[in-house]
Each structure stands twice: as structure tokens, then as C-alpha cells.
Amino acid sequence: MPWKNQGGGPWGSGPKGPWGSGPQPVGPRPPDLEDLLRRGQDRLQQIMPGGYFSGVGITLIILLIVAFWLLSGFFRVQSEELGVVLRFGKHVRTVQPGLNYHLPYPIETVLLPKALRVNTISIGMTLIDDPARRGRSVRDVPEESLMLTGDENIVDVDFTVLWRIKPDGVGDFLFNIQNPEGTVKAVAESAMREVIGRSQIQPILTGARNVTEQNVHELIQRTLDSYGAGIQISQVQMQKVDPPAQVIDAFRDVQAARANLEQLQNEAQTYANQVVPQARGRAAQILQAAEGYKEQAVAEAKGQSARFLKVYEEYKKAPDVTRERIYLETMERVLGGADKLVYDGGASGQGIVPYLPLPELTTRRPPTTGPQSSGGSR
């Protein structure tokens, strides 16, 4: 007879050993698994007509399993995600955020990349935890930020790249690249080095940042599209563009000298813009005056010539009369405005004779008088 059927063994009933009572359990005893399975089987037999090994019971179990299998195809896509449905590993469709359904595993599976979230990658700098400041601080990464310009100067460039997954390129993003963040960072650093290598340091530090950012943006997007990465670059932002720390003081002195040079050049250009138009205006005025004098002199010469020809024509008709007339007109012009004395030098002359200006007397009007009285002359 086995020991378990002999009152608990050779040492009596109960959990005893050869040295007395065995270890006593502390606290509530855990449920017995065999007991739970037995109770479940009993309840399942009571629910299923004819027992669970009958045809109806097996059918009901199969239907329940199929129902649970079909219900396992429901899934939820969060607001930042897109659902990529794979049928036997092949991309068949993309679903939008919300409650969706796919054929249960293993027919279809779903991947949920965060395709609607804008990701940020920093190049040339990294964020580290700073317990002293109870936050995070920025640490420079020289091996990423130091770049060589086209005029053989070194510049320290820190920039960030904002990127997201293309809505129509989720499949390319999942299957064409293995490390998306590493790929974007490597391509962005390479593109920035290429653009900086083609540029001069002065425009990069002053007014060409927007142009540089745009060129880097286009080069990154073109490279990623050639990879079929399914990534869209939203923006490239240059955070810091400075010379290396070892030469930054000397470089600032050079920048100040260049700024003074540009200021003096601008002042000289401003002065030239004021003086040159004034000189051109005076020159134009002199030319116009000379042209007017020329036209006036030519017109007067032509008039005198025409007058002389007219006089000459009359002179040929009557030379004596014309000669006398010319003499009188000439004397009138010469003596008309001078004070004149008449001298009588004859034997019976009276010497200087008073000159009576008859033209002035004839042109002078007599004074007006009142009406004559009734006792006038008879």
C-alpha cells in the first residue's frame, strides 16, 4: 500500500517527517490549480448541452474561438500615428487615426509609426541633464559643428532639422531605411558641410543665413528622395554661426574694421550721390544757356543781315536819298540821348544859341483850366 493511503506515512497523519511536525504554512494557502481546472470543467459541462466533448459543445467552442480571432482585428490609431496594414508582410493600405479594422493575424498585421509628429534633430550640439540647474543644458559637439568654408576659414555651425514622415511615403519610411534618425542626421551634416564649403565666410556670418538654410534644405530633401526614405524636411534652422572660440576675438576685430570700412564707403557714396547730380545740373544749365545765346546771336545776325539786304536794295534804287536817310537816322541815334548846344559861328553869329526841344513841347499837353466866366472878352 502506498504511503499516502496509510494515514499520511509512517510518522502518522498530517504533514510530518521523521523528526516531528513539518513546516506549517504561514498565511492563506494559494489556490490549487488542479481544483480550479476541475471546477471550470464542471461549469462548462453544465453550460454546454450534452457536455463539452459533444458535437454541439465543440462547435460552440470553435465559434467562440473564431469570434475572438475576428475581434482581434480591431485596433486604434492615435492622433500622431498612421496605421500601415500589411497582408502577409506586404503593404496594402494606410489608415488614418481612429478605430480601424484589419484581418486578424496572421493574415494581416499593422504597424503604427508616428507619421504625423514633427521630429527634431540637433547637429553640432546636444542636450544633457544639468542637476545644478535642475534642467537641461546645451553642450557643443565640435566634431559635428566645425566646418571649412570656401575661402579656407573654419566656422562653428550649430543647426537643427525639423522632419516628418511623408503621408504618402509611410511604406518607404518603414521598409527602405533602417535607422531614420541616424540617416537624417548624417545627410543633414553632409549637406551643410557641402553648402558651407561652397560659400565665403563673410556672407555666412552676416546676411546669407536664409540662403544657406534654403540651400541645405533643398539638398537634404533631394538626397533623401534619392534614397526613397519617405521623409519630408520641414525646416532647417541655423542656431549659431561663429568662428572657433580660439580666434573669435581677432575675428570680431576684423569684423569691426570691415564694418567701419563699409560705413565710410557708404558715406562717400552718399556724398557722391549728392555732388554728382548737382554738377550735372550745373553743366546742363550752362549748356542750355550757351545754346540759348547761340540761337539768339544767330537770330540777331540773320536779322541784321536781312535788314542790311533790304537797305541795300533801297540804296541801289536811290543812293543819295538813302545815304541822307542813313546819316540822319545815325545822327538821331547818336545825339538823341545827349545834351546839345547850338553854336552859331558866323560873322554875325551870336555864339551859343539856346536849344529849344520842339518835340518835347509838342508832346507836352497844355494844363487844363476851369470854365471861363460870363464876363469874357467880347
C-alpha positions in Angstrom: 0.0 0.0 0.0 1.4 3.4 -0.9 2.4 5.9 1.9 -0.3 8.4 1.0 -3.0 5.7 1.8 -1.6 4.8 5.2 -2.7 7.7 7.2 -0.1 10.1 5.9 3.1 8.0 6.1 5.0 6.0 8.7 5.1 9.0 11.0 1.3 9.3 11.4 -1.3 11.6 9.8 -0.6 15.1 8.6 2.4 16.7 7.1 5.0 15.1 9.4 8.6 14.0 8.8 10.9 11.7 10.7 11.7 14.5 13.1 8.1 15.5 14.0 5.8 18.0 12.6 6.7 19.5 9.2 6.8 23.2 8.3 3.4 24.9 8.9 2.1 27.3 6.2 2.0 30.9 7.1 -1.0 33.0 5.9 -3.7 31.9 3.4 -2.8 29.0 1.2 -2.6 29.6 -2.6 -5.4 28.2 -4.7 -5.0 24.8 -6.1 -4.6 24.9 -9.9 -6.0 21.4 -10.4 -9.0 22.3 -8.3 -9.7 25.4 -10.4 -9.5 23.5 -13.7 -11.8 20.8 -12.3 -14.4 23.4 -11.3 -14.1 25.1 -14.6 -14.7 21.8 -16.4 -17.8 21.1 -14.3 -19.3 24.5 -15.0 -18.6 24.2 -18.7 -20.3 20.8 -18.7 -23.3 22.4 -17.1 -23.5 25.2 -19.6 -23.0 23.1 -22.8 -25.8 20.8 -23.6 -24.5 17.2 -23.8 -21.1 18.1 -22.4 -18.2 19.9 -24.0 -17.0 16.8 -25.7 -20.2 16.5 -27.7 -20.6 17.9 -31.2 -22.6 21.0 -30.1 -20.0 21.8 -27.5 -17.1 21.5 -29.8 -18.9 23.7 -32.4 -19.7 26.3 -29.7 -16.0 26.3 -28.6 -14.9 26.7 -32.3 -17.3 29.6 -32.8 -16.1 31.3 -29.7 -12.5 30.9 -30.8 -13.4 32.3 -34.3 -15.3 35.2 -32.8 -12.3 36.1 -30.5 -10.0 35.8 -33.5 -12.1 38.1 -35.7 -12.4 40.6 -32.9 -8.7 40.7 -32.5 -8.5 42.6 -35.8 -9.8 45.9 -34.3 -7.1 48.4 -33.5 -6.8 52.1 -32.6 -4.5 54.6 -34.3 -3.5 57.5 -32.1 -3.5 61.2 -33.2 0.2 61.3 -34.1 0.2 57.9 -35.9 -0.8 56.3 -39.2 -1.7 52.7 -39.5 0.2 50.7 -42.0 -1.6 47.4 -42.8 0.5 44.5 -44.0 -1.0 41.4 -45.7 1.4 38.5 -45.3 4.1 41.1 -44.9 3.2 43.3 -47.9 2.0 46.9 -47.5 -1.6 47.0 -48.8 -3.1 50.3 -47.3 -2.6 53.1 -44.9 -5.3 54.1 -42.4 -5.9 57.4 -40.6 -6.1 58.0 -36.8 -9.1 56.4 -35.1 -10.7 53.0 -34.7 -9.9 50.7 -37.6 -10.0 47.0 -38.5 -7.7 44.6 -40.3 -8.0 40.9 -41.0 -6.7 39.1 -37.9 -3.2 37.7 -37.5 -1.5 36.0 -39.4 -3.4 37.3 -42.5 -2.8 41.0 -41.8 -0.8 42.9 -39.3 -0.5 46.6 -38.5 2.4 48.9 -37.8 1.9 52.3 -36.1 4.7 54.8 -37.0 4.3 58.3 -35.6 4.0 59.8 -39.1 2.1 63.0 -38.1 4.7 64.1 -35.5 7.4 66.6 -36.3 10.7 65.4 -35.2 13.8 67.5 -34.3 17.4 66.6 -34.8 20.2 68.8 -33.4 23.6 68.8 -35.1 26.6 70.4 -33.5 25.0 70.5 -30.1 23.4 68.1 -27.7 21.2 68.4 -24.6 22.5 67.0 -21.4 21.0 66.8 -17.9 22.3 69.5 -15.6 21.5 68.7 -11.9 22.9 72.0 -10.8 20.4 74.0 -12.8 17.7 71.4 -12.4 17.2 71.1 -16.1 19.0 70.5 -19.3 21.9 72.4 -20.8 23.4 72.6 -24.3 26.8 71.1 -24.9 28.7 71.8 -28.1 29.9 68.9 -30.2 32.9 70.2 -32.2 33.3 67.1 -34.4 29.9 67.9 -35.9 29.9 71.7 -35.9 33.3 72.7 -37.1 33.3 73.2 -40.9 35.6 74.6 -43.6 34.4 77.4 -45.8 35.2 78.0 -49.4 37.8 80.7 -48.6 39.6 78.2 -46.2 38.2 79.6 -42.9 36.8 77.5 -40.1 33.3 78.2 -38.9 31.3 76.7 -36.0 27.8 75.9 -37.1 25.0 74.6 -34.9 21.7 73.9 -36.6 18.5 71.8 -36.2 16.5 69.9 -38.7 12.7 69.5 -38.4 11.4 66.5 -40.3 8.4 64.2 -40.5 7.2 61.2 -42.5 5.5 61.9 -45.8 1.8 61.0 -45.7 2.2 59.0 -48.9 5.6 57.6 -48.1 5.0 55.7 -44.9 5.8 52.4 -46.6 9.1 53.8 -47.9 9.9 55.0 -44.4 9.3 51.6 -42.8 11.0 49.4 -45.4 13.7 51.4 -47.2 15.7 52.8 -44.3 16.8 51.0 -41.1 17.7 54.0 -38.9 15.7 57.0 -39.8 17.1 59.5 -37.3 20.7 58.4 -38.0 20.1 58.7 -41.7 18.6 62.2 -41.5 21.4 63.4 -39.2 24.1 62.0 -41.5 22.5 63.5 -44.6 21.9 66.9 -42.9 25.5 67.2 -41.7 26.9 66.2 -45.1 24.6 68.7 -46.9 25.6 71.6 -44.5 29.3 70.8 -45.0 28.8 70.9 -48.8 26.9 74.2 -48.8 29.4 75.8 -46.3 32.3 74.5 -48.4 31.0 76.4 -51.4 30.4 79.7 -49.6 32.5 82.5 -48.3 32.7 83.1 -44.5 31.5 86.7 -44.6 28.1 86.1 -46.1 27.5 83.1 -43.8 28.1 85.2 -40.7 26.0 88.2 -41.8 23.2 88.2 -44.3 23.3 84.9 -46.1 21.8 82.7 -43.4 18.4 82.4 -45.1 20.0 81.5 -48.4 22.2 78.9 -46.7 19.3 77.4 -44.9 17.3 77.1 -48.1 20.2 75.5 -50.0 20.8 73.0 -47.2 17.0 72.2 -47.1 16.8 71.5 -50.8 20.0 69.4 -50.8 18.8 67.2 -47.8 15.4 66.7 -49.4 16.9 65.8 -52.7 19.3 63.3 -51.1 16.6 61.6 -49.0 14.3 61.4 -52.0 17.0 59.6 -53.9 17.2 57.1 -51.0 13.4 56.6 -51.2 13.3 57.3 -47.4 9.7 58.7 -47.3 10.9 61.6 -45.2 9.9 65.3 -45.7 12.1 68.0 -44.3 10.0 70.8 -42.8 12.7 73.3 -41.9 16.4 73.9 -41.4 17.3 76.4 -38.7 20.9 77.7 -38.1 21.1 78.2 -34.4 24.7 79.5 -34.1 27.3 80.5 -36.7 30.5 81.8 -35.1 34.3 81.4 -35.7 36.1 79.0 -33.5 36.5 80.1 -29.9 40.3 80.3 -30.2 40.1 83.1 -32.8 36.8 84.7 -32.1 38.3 87.9 -30.5 40.6 88.5 -33.5 37.7 87.8 -35.9 35.5 90.3 -34.1 38.2 93.0 -34.5 38.3 92.2 -38.2 34.5 92.4 -38.4 34.6 95.8 -36.7 37.2 97.1 -39.2 35.1 95.8 -42.1 32.0 97.5 -40.6 33.9 100.8 -40.4 35.1 100.4 -44.0 31.6 99.8 -45.2 30.4 102.8 -43.2 33.0 105.1 -44.8 32.2 103.7 -48.2 28.5 104.3 -47.7 29.2 107.9 -46.6 31.4 108.5 -49.6 28.8 107.1 -51.9 26.1 109.3 -50.3 28.3 112.4 -50.8 28.9 111.3 -54.4 25.2 110.9 -54.9 24.7 114.5 -53.8 27.5 116.2 -55.6 27.4 114.4 -59.0 23.7 115.3 -59.7 24.4 119.0 -58.7 27.4 119.1 -61.0 25.4 117.5 -63.8 22.6 120.0 -63.2 25.0 123.0 -63.4 26.6 121.6 -66.5 23.2 121.1 -68.1 22.3 124.7 -67.2 25.5 126.1 -68.7 24.9 124.1 -71.9 21.3 125.3 -72.1 22.5 129.0 -71.6 25.1 128.6 -74.3 22.6 127.1 -76.6 20.2 129.9 -76.0 22.9 132.5 -76.5 23.9 130.8 -79.7 20.4 130.8 -81.0 20.0 134.4 -80.0 23.2 135.5 -81.7 22.4 133.6 -84.9 18.9 135.1 -85.0 20.2 138.6 -84.5 22.9 138.1 -87.2 20.3 136.8 -89.6 18.0 139.8 -88.8 20.8 142.3 -89.3 21.8 140.6 -92.5 18.2 140.7 -93.8 17.9 144.4 -92.7 21.2 145.2 -94.5 20.0 143.5 -97.6 16.7 145.4 -97.6 18.6 148.7 -97.1 21.0 147.8 -99.8 18.1 147.1 -102.2 16.6 150.6 -101.5 20.1 152.2 -101.7 20.5 150.9 -105.2 17.2 152.5 -106.2 18.0 156.0 -104.8 21.6 156.2 -103.5 21.5 159.9 -102.4 18.2 159.7 -100.6 19.2 156.5 -98.9 22.6 157.9 -97.9 21.0 161.0 -96.4 18.4 159.0 -94.6 21.0 156.7 -93.1 23.0 159.8 -92.0 20.0 161.3 -90.3 19.0 158.1 -88.6 22.6 157.6 -87.4 22.8 161.1 -86.0 19.5 160.7 -84.4 20.6 157.6 -82.6 23.9 159.2 -81.6 22.7 162.6 -80.5 19.2 161.6 -79.3 20.2 161.0 -75.7 23.0 163.6 -75.3 22.8 167.2 -74.0 23.1 169.5 -77.1 24.3 173.1 -77.5 23.9 175.0 -80.8 26.8 177.3 -81.7 26.5 179.9 -84.4 30.0 180.6 -85.6 29.1 183.1 -88.4 30.3 186.7 -88.7 27.0 188.0 -87.4 26.6 185.0 -85.1 25.5 185.3 -81.6 27.7 182.5 -80.3 25.9 179.8 -78.4 22.2 179.8 -79.3 19.6 178.3 -76.8 18.3 175.0 -78.0 14.5 174.7 -78.0 13.4 171.0 -77.8 10.3 171.2 -80.0 9.4 167.5 -79.9 9.1 167.7 -76.1 7.0 170.8 -76.3 4.7 169.3 -78.9 4.1 166.2 -76.9 3.5 168.0 -73.6 -0.2 168.6 -73.0 -1.4 172.1 -72.0 -2.8 172.5 -68.5 -6.5 172.2 -68.0 -8.4 175.3 -67.0 -11.8 175.8 -65.5 -14.8 177.2 -67.4 -14.5 180.8 -68.5 -16.5 183.5 -66.7 -19.5 185.1 -68.2 -17.6 188.3 -68.4 -15.2 187.1 -71.1 -13.7 189.0 -73.9 -16.0 190.5 -76.4 
